[in-house]
Amino acid sequence: MGTPAYILPLSVLIFLLASFGPLAAQQNDIDIYSLTLDSKVTSRFAHTVITSRVVNKASEAREAVFQVELPKSAFITNFSMIIDGVTYPGEIKEKAAAQERYSTAVARGQSAGIIRATGRNLEQFQVSVNVAPSAKITFELVYEELLKRQLGKYELILKVRPQQLVKHLQIDIHIFEPQGIASLETESTFMTKNLADALTTTQNETKAHIVFKPSLAQQQKEPGKTDTILDGNFIVRYDVDRTNAAGDIQIENGYFVHHFAPAELSTLPKNVVFVIDKSGSMAGRKIKQTREALIKILSDLKPEDQFNLVIFSREVILWKPTLLQASTEHVEEAKLFASSINADGSTNINEAALVAVRMLDESNRKEQLPAGSVSMVILLTDGDPTTGERNPQKIQENVKAAIGGNYYLYCLGFGFDVHYAFLEKLALENGGVARRIYEDSDADLQLQDFYQEVANPLLTMVKFQYPQNAVELLTQDNFRVFFQGSELVVSGKLQPQAPDLLSVQVKSRLRTQNFTFQTEVNVADKEKIFQSPKYIFHNFMERLWAYLTIQQLLEKAVSASGDEQKNLEARALNLSLKFNFVTPLTSMVVTKPEDQDEVQVVSKPVEADNDLLPSFPLFSQNARISQDSMFIRSKAYSRSRPAPHFKTLKSFYKTNLDKSHPLVLSSPGPMERQPHFILSLPRQSNNHIPEALCVTVRKSSQPSLQILSDPIQGIKVTGKYEGSTDKFVWLQVSYKTPEVKVRVTQDSIVVTRSSGGKSSSYQWTGTLYLVMPGLKLTLENGLLLLSDSDKVTIGLVSLNPPALGLQLILRNPGYFSSQASGVVGQFYQDLQWNPSTVENKRELSMRGKKYTVTRKSVTNFQRSRGTTPLPTFPCWSLELPL
């Protein structure tokens, strides 16, 4: 009989993902007593060390499995197991050299340890080892990655999921950016009030230190229980100061990196043809989400842009015969066309792409494209070509010949049925990139975010120039286009005879004009910056250069062929072996200490390897899927998970209502309607009116209703009211500082940072703790609160059946200015309560109008599913005709 297996996952994403071993492991004698993650990010280059210490408390040997999820773009650089003081390191070899040992392991039915994709940006590393009775073992994994700027932010993500209480659990993130840290925010999808003080953030001009160190008590889901509350994502987002338009140059140990992302540039006009697959396989949610995303993207077009839509299945349909200006009239007409797209038929990718290119050619020939504009084709498909030209290589040749280097082609593959390698080469050969769109509830947001990445071109024909006698071994130094929110990165080695001053010019095209950025730095002064070992790691700049070089060589190899491809791969392989990186060309061989003939081979996949594969972990023969977590679990145990328990808003309402009218936890009488707004009002002098007003509106359907506007607070609340159902189908809160929009529907919460910034989607059943300068968002027990020390607190609730809809709650009204207006804002201007002789009724005067309000018990449907009887609270109710 085989030895039972116990999973000890610690997954970290930097892009950082950390997922820690299951609770049941502790109950079955394998105990994780320490988990630490230490990540040092210096000049965007992240070096992460994951250390897990376990002990076998059983009287017989047990098999422990160390499982880590890491970014697909990261390279593992080291792995070791320390047993009884002896270190067993992983050895990185050329993939071909490790293939024989890998094949042997598979033939013997052993886990081969291959890295597999487990999500959108993640892949899983896994090794296993037998642990003797009472023995301790230390696992250590190291990986590195260059963080990429997207939509104006660098992002580090951790998924914290220990699934057991851990005596010593600590996450340390050190960020050192000599340019200066311009903004820093943290987000967690598991943080509660009890965990808030386990997180500390310290920051100065150039450095930040983020520590998460929860105690055992803080990790407990309930006092006295062994279930852990730590289950979700922890994210750090930041950006840097950009005072020098020519970019920032950093130098360490003879190597340099040049980050270039000039601000304050005007956007170039663009000419874009959207090519949308409407074949039968797009039916259902795919086509619905595509329609929704396309309508939103069309709304974001600028008046100076030109555009057209090409819809294809077996036949190719043009919205208009030629590109049109993105005027309000044209955009609205295009939205109507997009809303009518239905899925049916086969897939003629070749003809659709060529029609789009010919359309750009025709407009170019007629000189209808604005001078200095950027022309692109954005292709979305979910499958292989099934009609017309079906040979992928021939399609690539046709499209490349047609484009001729004049336009950019971006390919979006929807789901896992696409031939991703085909789309990737098609895009890379024509100046674009490929991206997989994952079939999920937020697929429309994925499409919108991708569009935002390419929506605002700023410069074209960007060329970095350094003195010939100063640098060598440069990474890519010329780029066809630079987009707002991104960053161009060049790295290289300084020559021994390099001058004391390193000068650089960045030449580009800005509309129709040549434009040059230039700067000069002192080499010795720059090298002094990296003297503190606390925030850096040895030779980090050289490793950054090697990482970037390998990534670019592998990308070039995708679109190359024959000897050129072999040469590019050979160069990437040599660098991978020299710097000990696990790349698609190398493998790590891990020898098990109990059997020197038994090995595990870790090989890194590419995105194309994920086609037709599910996006969850690799399962070994002695494991099964746990329905509640989708993580590998041993046969020896399973863990049931209780149904979610949602608390009421008792404490929230209690702080806003008169203490003479406490919350009543009893079943209410019949109620006609649920309030749309619950308002905390300033107390009136010499009376005892409760400080809560429940407002329902009565109006015909409104596409957009201004609920609240306060220009001094920089807050605006809008919503769509549906008269037939008497509910708001969406509410949106917009802030001026920070520039953030929070849009909620019955099903989800979407947070969008800045104009054209990244959008993040959340579910009402989850938790959220997001802190950014000037705003905090918390989601707990179904209540989303938006707050800050000097702002009105806004609460948003998605009501459960039978009271479907959305509800808006306001607290701290003293922060409203005299300029507050709107359906709700008017209650904070000239509101008077008048005496009444009728019990439980009052008269309210506002702007010359009088209203009668009645004191009622209002049902708190907010996340009260399964609660009997339903809770209520007292409120002065008002029906407001609009």
Phi, psi and omega in degrees: 000137182288161179285134180301147181253142178231134185268131177237066184281136164232109182248136183225137179236132182228064335354114190231119179237129179235127182226119192254157192301155189289152178303320185295338177300319180294321181291340180248032166086339173274117187239126171273111181259351177207132174225121178227146174229124179237118181237126176247120179249115181232122183049046178073356182265121187255131178239115188241132178240121178251126181234125179235127179244127183229160177223142176265111182270001182279169178268003176220167183296146176227151176264127178251139179244122177264121188229126184228137171254132182223165183298145176298330182275356180274154175246123171294135180244342180195144171215139178211154172240131178249115182232123180053041177079358180257132181264129177246098185273155170279148182242125182269126183229166170300140186302321181297324181290333181269352187298319182297317180292325177296313182298322179296318180297317180295318181298329180275002178079017181271156175292125184274349174074017181296142175286132179235151176293137179233010180175194185295318184236013190238156170218157190251132174253137183211133171223159179225156180203148174281137180245123181291160179305134178066002182280153176246149179220142177244125173259138176221126179236137179234134173216162185224153182199143172267116181291135183258133178280122178227129179052040173082008182220148164263145187226130173242125185237133175239132171255109185265117183209070183291330181057017169199162175284134182240126184302314179235103178235120184213136175241126178239126175235119176252125177243128177232112179234100182303335177297336186106139180270116183276323180209149181212130177221152177236148181218142176219140177259013176229352186291135173239176179302324181292336181265350189303320183279358172280349180253125176232140178231124174241143186208140167235202187298321187240350186231150174220143178228119182244125182235132172238114185219082181280144174283170177301319181295321180291332180285340184290135176291322176220145179305133178083354180260160181260356176290142180261146178273348185283101182201091180164193185264144170236124189232139171240127176239141178207165171219169185243163175288147180226080182272338181252116183298334180280358177099181183241132179247128175241144185228135177208125174053043174086359178240155180226160172225139182239113178260128185231117177202072183297143179258176175061032175258144177282149182284137176283146173293151180230154176241115189231133174247119178270121181249109191244125176285124176238029179294170186302328181291347178275359185298154177088223186296327181302308184291327177297313180292325178296317177300313182298316180294318182296319178298318178293318180297318178299324178296334183272355177297145179267152184304331181277352179284157170239149187205167171200165179239133174239119181250134184219148164222249172288319178258160179250125183244129176261135174296311177227156182290343181213169178294146179236154174295144182277058175286164179303317180297314181293320180296316180296322178294320179294325178296319177298318177297315181297324182291345182260004182291126177237153186265131171186157174094187182263195191234109181249076184294317185303307184294321180298315180296318182292323176299317179298317180294317180297326178297317177294319179301315183296316178295324178293316181298323180275006179056040179266351180272136180301141179298134179078009180279167180247128183251136184211156172242130177247112184255127176241124177215159180240010182203185179278159173296129184237356177212163187070218176287121184248356179279113183304318181297320180293320177299316178301316180295317181298314184290318179299318179294321181292317181290319176058028178078008184269336184228173179249140179240123178246131184244126178247120179260117185270109176088196186250007177269356182281156171271088190294321180301322177297312180294321181297313179293320179303318180286312184296327178290346184234035170076006182247200177222162174252151179214136175272134174258121185275136179289101182204176183295340181253024180301325178296323177291324177300317179296316180296317180297320178297316179301318181298331179295330183246007187283338188231077175291138183246321182221153172234163177050056183275126183227124177269131180233126178239157178301135183299329182271008186251325188227160176209173177055043181290143168283187181308129184237009173222139187223137185288328183207147176238127183255149175300138179089352179256194181203137174262134184233127176235137179226157180188185181247138175282136177287153182304326182267017182299142180293163180295330178252125178259118180255153181213144172237137175243108182263144184203176174247127177243101191059245182259005185251144169285138183223133182238128171258141178214152180204169180213137181230152176271120186299313183296318180296321180294321182291335180292339184298326187259050180269337183276116181289347183296328187250001180226174176229160191300133176053038185295327183291322178294322179289325174300314178301315181295316178302310183295320179297314180298314180301317182287324177295318179295323178294318178296325182295333180299317184264002178265175178208165175060220183297325180297316179296317179298320180294316179297317180292325179295318179294318179295322179296314181300317178292323179299317180289319181297319184259009174060049178256135169275109181239178177299350181257355182231166177222154175254127178260121179248117180268127180285133183295332183281345181208103184295343178272348181262123183233160168238136183245125182256118180238142184264128179275172168249167185302324181296336179292345186272355179301136177067013177252143175290157184262047173227170192299162174288131183252130178274169187291342181256022180231163178219165180278130172270127187296334185272343186228342181061027174249157179296139176223151179289154174298336189288348182205166169212159181231124176276152182237124182293156177297147181302140178247122182250125178282162178274180178270029186307309184295326181294311182293325184298325180284349185245356181248154178299136184295344177284353179233075184291163177297133182252118179266076179215162181287127183281167173282183181300139180233138182285311187215158172264144181292145175278329183228136174241113190248130169273123186249152175299138181290143177272151181287144174059031171214173183239033179295128177304151187272019180235135178234125179259118187246129169245145179253154175228116185196157172292165184305137179233124180296327178205120183245130177278108184272320183206137173215128176222098184295334179287317175287339183072037183235137173222134177238126176233168179194162176251118181260133180250107186296324184294331180251355180056048178211160171271125181272339169208151173230143179225129176250124181243133179246143176278320179223114354290162181283095186220141172239134177241114182243126182240144170236183178299331188259332190208171178236130179236124178250124180241127182264122177060171179290120182076014181275181182292141176252137178237137183249141181224157179257147181297333183281353182267191174234157182209139176219097186241120181239121175228164181302116176093002180198141174233132176244126176231137175234117181208133180056035174081007178247120176263120180247132176246120189209165171197166186296335181236026180234155169298138177273128181246128176249142178231137184224137170260115186284143176274162175303146008273359185261065181296149179136190181239151182227138179250133181235136179239135175232168177053053184292348179298343179276351178295144177270175179288354181259009179296137182212181181104179183305318180267322183302330182295339180288351180254018176227120172058037180271131180229138174261128181255145180297156179215145178268352181268128181297139178064021173225145178220163175249135183241131178249135181207115178053047175083356180249149180244139180227146175262128179245145184237135179280123182227164169267119184256132181289134175265088179283351184303105175051039180258020181304129177086359181269128178226127354284166180291139180286154176226167173213151181280144182203147174275116190261139181222130171262123188248107175287141182242000000 
